[in-house]
Structures are given as structure tokens and as C-alpha cells.
């Protein structure tokens, strides 16, 4: 019995399914990681993997980048948390606003879940309305209003509607299909001004990536303006991932509110929500919408995030995106030689394989994917030395630490893993 298997047996006695987050659990047992550096992780049994999970997105510089480790050590010597403001919070806020002009004011929180939860509360508080709209299959964190046809682990584990979510909460969440602006317009016209906001991932990240069709996001912005509905762009995944200005810059969209996370913390817990000044001034203590958090603006996360953003400002995204494109093209070649129905989806440094003949446009297409075949491939990839998220409904990520040699190794590993799949 491997050390990982022994640890899993012990963990299952102490934690539900032996894990602290559901998507980390998989059969026959998850690999327990001992260390990681650059593009590689090593488990407790000494097996090394080229990592494309990258902690589900935050590690755009790879594991333990030396410059981020240095600034974190220096900050730790000064203190880990103060419960009081720091100058670095202001510096990070200015840096974010320089790349995301829609964030005229912003608040730092601890997670992407907190960011979307507070953004929705703020939208309701500002408008005085109860209803919100989300896209089918999109994941905006594990809070009650958003656990309705959610992606990520909720979809993987066949529980898109969580127990414990009150019907009185869920009934205020409206659902529309992705890449279907007509459905959105029809849904809003029937609500007679009762909708506070629409929240949307510009690129569906927790079931994908699934890309917006040409003009779709622009139509969403136009419709929400026409219907006087606030638009919240959830860029927890795409922020600083699709470029310094995220999807807002890439697609030319200016929302009323936005959320960020993952990369903004440089590998440490963080979330951000921001938007128009008149809306943000409704936040306590200026206004009546309450938000608070002991670790909000944590100096460790702020320091790591600042260093990460500054590094990407210097590095740029060209090499990262070139390697990602080469990897996707290599996977296309591998799959073309198989007899399997497949789609290779990707944008920037995000990618995923879907085992289906359906073009990936929305929830209905995603549901046609052969999840059993994906998990069969996932386990074979582990044997080949490649670690990807253990779910068909998650995105794979490259980092600047991934090399051309990593990409070549990975393509060969996928070829070995896919060979003989039934």
C-alpha cells in the first residue's frame, strides 16, 4: 500500500471523503503532495508530476517562485496579520484599478466565494431588488444563491443543487443558457424590473473553458443596460490570466461590478470585488451593505499578489500563450489519430479536453461529455507523470514555469494515456 493510500484511509476517518474541498477526492485515492517547485509537484511516495492544476488557477508563475517567496518571507518578519490597514493594500488597489478601470473603488476579501457573495449582496442593496441571473453550469462560489445548476465540484459530484440551500433563497436565482443572448433578453423582459444583477463568467472556467461566441458578451452588456440590470463580471479565474486586464480588456466589456481572486493573491488566499463608485459607496461604514473579515487585506496575500502582478507586467503573456497554443495543437493531433469523439477547448493559458462530438457552447453541450472516459484518462495521466484537475468540469492551467520540454513531455503523456481508451 502506498503512503498516499495509507494517508487517505486515515483522512477519511477525520474529514468528509478525506478532503478539505470536494473536487480533490477521487478513486482509488488522491495523491498527497509533499512539495512543488516551478511546473512540477512531488507526492509523498516520490512520484513527480508536471502540474496543470496549478492549485486550480492561482499559480501563474508556477510553484514557489523565488521572488514571491522572498517578499513573503520579508513580510512575515514584520507580521502576518494586523487587523488594521496597511499601505500595501492601497498599492494593490491602485495596481488593480490601473488594469481594471471598472473598479473605481474596491474591497479586498479572502476568497473568490466571498467576492461574489458580497458583490451580489451589494447589487441587491444598491438596487433594492431581490432577483439575480446566472448562467447554467457557471460556478460563482459555494454560497446559497449560486448553488443552483453550478459547475465545478457541484457538477462533478452530481449535486448541482446543494442540500441545505433554502427554497426561499434559490427561487430568487434565475437561470439562462450561456451564449444565448435572446434567452437573456426574454428572461429579463418578463421580470418587470425585479432583477438586481446578472453575474457571469466571461469565459466559463469551472466547466471548461467554454468560450463566448463572437459578440455574445457585448450583447449581454447591451441587454443589461437596456433592462437597467447591473452586470457583474466574475473574473476570479480569468483576471490577470487572459492578460493584465483580463477578459474585460480582451473582449472590451465594462461591467458595473467585478470580482477577482486566485492570481491576485500570488498563491495565497484573496478575493476582490469592486465597481462603480456610487455602488461601492453603499458598503459599510459608508452605506448600509455590510461586509467584514478578520483576514481581509491580509498583508501576506497582498505582498504575494503585488509581486506576482509586477512580474507579469515585466514578463508579458506571449511566451505563456505560445506554449499553451502549442500544447492544444499537440493534443488535437493526438486525438485526431484516435477513434474518439472529442473537443479541445482553450483560450490564453487555459485548456481542457472534452470527450464528446458536441461543440462546447453551453451547459447542454457540456452534459454530453463522457466523464467516465475522462477519469480513465486522468488516472492514466497520473501514471504517465502528468497531474490535471481530477474532473472533466475543471480547467487546466499553464504557468510561466512550464517549458517547451514540459509541453513535449505532456503531449507524449496524453498520447500514452489516450491510447486504447474505449
PEZISUL-V570425 format. One record per residue. PHI is phi in whole degrees, -180 to 180 (NA if undefined). Layout:
phi->PHI
phi->PHI
This chain:
phi->NA
phi->-71
phi->-65
phi->-60
phi->-65
phi->-63
phi->-64
phi->-65
phi->-61
phi->-71
phi->-63
phi->-64
phi->-79
phi->-110
phi->-134
phi->-56
phi->61
phi->76
phi->-135
phi->-99
phi->-154
phi->-61
phi->-71
phi->-77
phi->-88
phi->-154
phi->-89
phi->-79
phi->-168
phi->-71
phi->-88
phi->-87
phi->-90
phi->-99
phi->-159
phi->-154
phi->-152
phi->63
phi->-94
phi->-118
phi->-123
phi->-126
phi->-90
phi->-68
phi->-96
phi->88
phi->-77
phi->-104
phi->-131
phi->-78
phi->-99
phi->-119
phi->-80
phi->49
phi->58
phi->65
phi->124
phi->-68
phi->-91
phi->-69
phi->-96
phi->88
phi->-79
phi->47
phi->-63
phi->-55
phi->-67
phi->-70
phi->-58
phi->-64
phi->-69
phi->-67
phi->-60
phi->-63
phi->-69
phi->-61
phi->-68
phi->-88
phi->150
phi->-98
phi->-162
phi->-118
phi->68
phi->-150
phi->-66
phi->-129
phi->-62
phi->-63
phi->-59
phi->-66
phi->-62
phi->-66
phi->-61
phi->-64
phi->-64
phi->-62
phi->-64
phi->-65
phi->-100
phi->-128
phi->-57
phi->-64
phi->-86
phi->-63
phi->-137
phi->-151
phi->-127
phi->-94
phi->-129
phi->-104
phi->-148
phi->-64
phi->-59
phi->-60
phi->-61
phi->-71
phi->-60
phi->-73
phi->-63
phi->-69
phi->-61
phi->-65
phi->-60
phi->-67
phi->-66
phi->-71
phi->-89
phi->75
phi->-111
phi->-101
phi->-82
phi->-134
phi->-115
phi->-134
phi->-88
phi->-59
phi->87
phi->-75
phi->-119
phi->-126
phi->102
phi->-95
phi->-119
phi->-54
phi->-64
phi->-104
phi->-87
phi->-130
phi->48
phi->-91
phi->-90
phi->59
phi->-62
phi->-62
phi->-79
phi->-57
phi->-98
phi->58
phi->-134
phi->-66
phi->-117
phi->-71
phi->-62
phi->93
phi->-86
phi->-69
phi->-60
phi->-66
phi->-85
phi->-63
phi->-67
phi->-91
phi->-105
phi->-95
phi->-117
phi->-135
phi->-74
phi->-71
phi->60
phi->-141
phi->-70
phi->-64
phi->-63
phi->-65
phi->-62
phi->-64
phi->-64
phi->-73
phi->-63
phi->-84
phi->-104
phi->52
phi->73
phi->-97
phi->-99
phi->-78
phi->-158
phi->-111
phi->-111
phi->-149
phi->-78
phi->-60
phi->-120
phi->-66
phi->-98
phi->-93
phi->-138
phi->-148
phi->-84
phi->-112
phi->-92
phi->-73
phi->-72
phi->-56
phi->87
phi->-62
phi->-65
phi->-64
phi->-68
phi->-60
phi->-63
phi->-64
phi->-65
phi->-65
phi->-67
phi->-59
phi->-96
phi->57
phi->-115
phi->-66
phi->-107
phi->-109
phi->-93
phi->-89
phi->-111
phi->-57
phi->-90
phi->-81
phi->-61
phi->61
phi->-99
phi->-91
phi->129
phi->-61
phi->-96
phi->61
phi->-69
phi->-61
phi->-74
phi->-61
phi->-105
phi->69
phi->-115
phi->-115
phi->-83
phi->-82
phi->-136
phi->-143
phi->-128
phi->-133
phi->-176
phi->49
phi->-59
phi->-62
phi->-99
phi->56
phi->101
phi->-122
phi->-64
phi->-163
phi->-152
phi->-140
phi->-131
phi->-159
phi->166
phi->-59
phi->-57
phi->-63
phi->-78
phi->-64
phi->-73
phi->-82
phi->-78
phi->-59
phi->-91
phi->-73
phi->-132
phi->-95
phi->-94
phi->-88
phi->-153
phi->-157
phi->-175
phi->-57
phi->-99
phi->-62
phi->73
phi->-51
phi->-64
phi->-68
phi->-62
phi->-63
phi->-64
phi->-65
phi->-65
phi->-60
phi->-65
phi->-65
phi->-64
phi->-61
phi->-65
phi->-69
phi->-62
phi->-80
phi->-72
phi->75
phi->-115
phi->-62
phi->-66
phi->-59
phi->-73
phi->-63
phi->-65
phi->-65
phi->-64
phi->-62
phi->-66
phi->-62
phi->-65
phi->-65
phi->-68
phi->-58
phi->-62
phi->-62
phi->-72
phi->-61
phi->-82
phi->-93
phi->-103
phi->-95
phi->-75
phi->-155
phi->-137
phi->-107
phi->-112
phi->-175
phi->-159
phi->57
phi->-105
phi->-118
phi->-158
phi->-163
phi->-105
phi->-117
phi->-91
phi->-165
phi->-89
phi->-75
phi->-68
phi->-81
phi->-116
phi->-161
phi->-55
phi->-62
phi->-70
phi->-59
phi->-67
phi->-82
phi->-65
phi->-86
phi->-71
phi->-65
phi->-65
phi->-60
phi->-68
phi->-62
phi->-65
phi->-57
phi->-66
phi->-68
phi->-62
phi->-59
phi->-63
phi->-81
phi->93
phi->-126
phi->-112
phi->-122
phi->-56
phi->-80
phi->-160
phi->-60
phi->-103
phi->-140
phi->-97
phi->-93
phi->-129
phi->-96
phi->-126
phi->-68
phi->-80
phi->-71
phi->-107
phi->-61
phi->-65
phi->-60
phi->-63
phi->-62
phi->-61
phi->-68
phi->-60
phi->-64
phi->-65
phi->-62
phi->-61
phi->-67
phi->-72
phi->-83
phi->-58
phi->87
phi->-63
phi->-103
